Each structure stands twice: as C-alpha cells, then as structure tokens.
Amino acid sequence: MRRQRRLPTPAEMSLWQSAMADARPLADPPARKPTGPVPARTARNQPAAVESAPQARPRVPQRDTPALDPARPIGIDRRNWLRLKRGKIEIEGSVDLHGLTQEQAHGQLARFLADAQGAGLRAVLVVTGKGGPQGGVLRQMVPRWLNEGHNRQRILAIAPAQPKHGGGGALYLLLRKKR
C-alpha cells in the first residue's frame, strides 16, 4: 500500500524560503547535460506549474534472469535438481575445455551450447579440468561465461559433476528446450 505524500505547511514553506534565500545553484560539470525539460522558475525560487505535456512512459527494466548457481536450484523443481546434482540424468553430450586458452574455451563453450540446444539435447557435461591448487582459470571462468547473455538464456540449471564424470573439474548443465 502506498502512503500519500504530505504537503508542507505554509509555515514550513516560509522557513524553507528564508533558509534558501541566499543559496546559489552549483555549476554543472561541462560534460553533464540536463536529461529532461527544466521547469521555468517564478519569483522567489518557487517552481512554476509544470504543463501536463504528453511524456513518454518511463522504461521498465526487463526482469533479469537470476544468475546460475551450482549450489542451489533456480527455475527447476527439487526432484529434477537432485537428479541432475546426483548425476542420475543421462548425459547426452559433452565438451572438454581443459588445455585450451581462455579465448578458445570461451568460443568453444558458446558454440557447443548453441549446437547442443539446437540439436535438442537436454543434459550436457562441460569439462573444465581441476587446475592447480587455486582451482585453475577455466574452472573459475566457465561459471561466469555460463551466466552471460545468450549462454544464460540457454541454460536451465547447473550442478557440479559427480566423480565418475570429472568431479570438481566438470559441470552438469540442464539446457532449456528450444522454442
């Protein structure tokens, strides 16, 4: 429920005007320009009545799809999440990225996801490799790449792979059905 905005009393307006009588506007930085129409001012710094000109509707930002998280399900029911997490879903395709540079791996991952979704695959495996003691660059970057634009739109859920499929050096992906 929205609360109505309280208008200032005449005493409050008088106090405000006396406090602001000697105030001067700050100079705008040269690069900054006003973004909308500036209402005309009347005597004693009181804003003039703004004409009710037709204005464009404020653009409502589209809902962003939440970031994929291998530790929790997003957009998938618990039963299917547990099947994916436990490796009980049949893997229909896989891509092995370890040994590639970041640039090569990023491109190959995007192509693989597009091709896999186009072919109607649902469950795929992405092998990043475990890397060194800190976890490896690809192991850290692949979750970020999966959350990027078109990649994120193709993926329903991700989960760390079971040891039989690569363990900490691989991820299960559940792809969305192509519409």
N, C-alpha and C positions, 0 to 999 in steps of 0.2 A: 504494500500500500504506500502510495506517495504522499508525503506531507506537503501542505501548501506553504508557499514561501511567504514569510511575514514581511510586510512593507514597513519602512522606517517611519517613525512618528515625526511630526513637524519639529519637535524639539531636537530629535536626533539628526534631522537634516540640517538644522541650523548649526548645531555643534560641528557636524562634518564640514559644512561650507566654511565655517570660521577656521577650522583646522587646516583646510586645503587652500585657503585664500592665497597664500604666498608660494604654493607648490608649483613647480615648473616640470613639464614632461622631460624625461631623459631623451637624449639624442639617440636615434636608432643607429645601429651599426650600418655601414654603407651597403653590405650585401643583403640586408634584411629588408623585405618589402611587405607592405600590408597585404594580407591574403583575401580580404573581403571589403565590401563597401564601408567607408568610415562615416558614421552619422555626423551630421552637422551639429555644431555647438551653439548654444544661445548664451545670453548674458549670464555671468556668474558661474560659469563652468557646469551648467545644467544641461544634460543631454536633451536634444530636441526629440520630438516624437518621430520614431522611425516609421517610414512609409511601409505599408504592407505590400511590397512588390513580390511577385511570384519568385520564389527561390527554389533552386534545385534541392531535392531531398538529400540529406546527409547520407553518404555512402556507408552502408552497414558492412563491416568486415565479414567475410565468409568465415564460417567456423573452420578452424584448423583441425586437421586430424591429429589426435594425440600421438606423441612420439612412441615408437615401438619400444618395449621394454622386455628383455629376455626373462626378467624375474617375475613378471605379472601379466595376466591376460588383458588385452584391450580389444574389444569388439568380437569376442569369441566366448562361447559358453564354457563352463568349467569342465565338462566331460571331454570335449574336443581339445581343450587346453592341456589337460592331464595326459591324454593320448599322445599329443604332439611332444610334450615335455618328456614323457617316458619312452619315446621312440617307438610307439606302437602303431604309428601311421606309416603305411608303405611309402618309401622314398621313390619318387617317380623320375627324378633327375638330380644331377649334382654338378657342381663346378669346383675345381681345385685352383685356388688363387695363390697358394704359397709358392714362393720362388719368383713371383712377378714383382715388378716395381709398382709403386702406388698408382701411377698413371695408367699402366697396363691393367692392373687389377680393377681399378675403378671403371674403366671402359668395358672390360670383360664382364664384370658383375651386372652392369646396366643392360648389356646386350643379352646376357643369359636370362635375366628376369623378364625382359620383353619377349624373348623367344619362348620361354617356358610358359608364360601366361598365354601367349598366342597359340601354343600347342595344346592348351587346356590342362596343363599339369597343375596339381594342387599342392603336393608336398615335395619340397626340394631340399637339398643339402648344400650348404656353402662351406667349403673347407678353407680356412684362413691359415692354418698352421698355428702351433702354440707359441712360436717365437722364443726369445730368450727369457731371462728371469723377470724382466719387466713386462712381458706379455707379447712383444712383437708389434710392429707398426700396423700390419694388416689386421691383426686381431683387434686393435683399438679403433681402426678407421672404418672397418666394414659396418659396424652398427650405425655409425654416423651416415655413411653412404646409403644405408637402407632407409634412413629417415628423410632423405632428400626427395623433393618433388615427385617425379614420376615413379621412382622406386617405391616410395611410401604408399602411393596410390595402388600399387600392385600387390602389396603385402597385407595380409590379414593379421598374422601373428608370427612371432619368432620365439625360439627357445634354444638354450644350449643343447648341444648334441650329447647323446649317451656315449660312453667309452667305446662301444662297438662301432660307432660311426665317426670317431675322431675326438670325442670328449670336449675338452676346453678349447680345442683348435678348430671347432666346427659349429655351425648353427643350423637348426631346422627352420625352414620358412614354410608357412602355410600361405599360399597365394590366393588372391581373390579370383572368382570366376570372371572370365572376360565377358563383358556385356555387349 
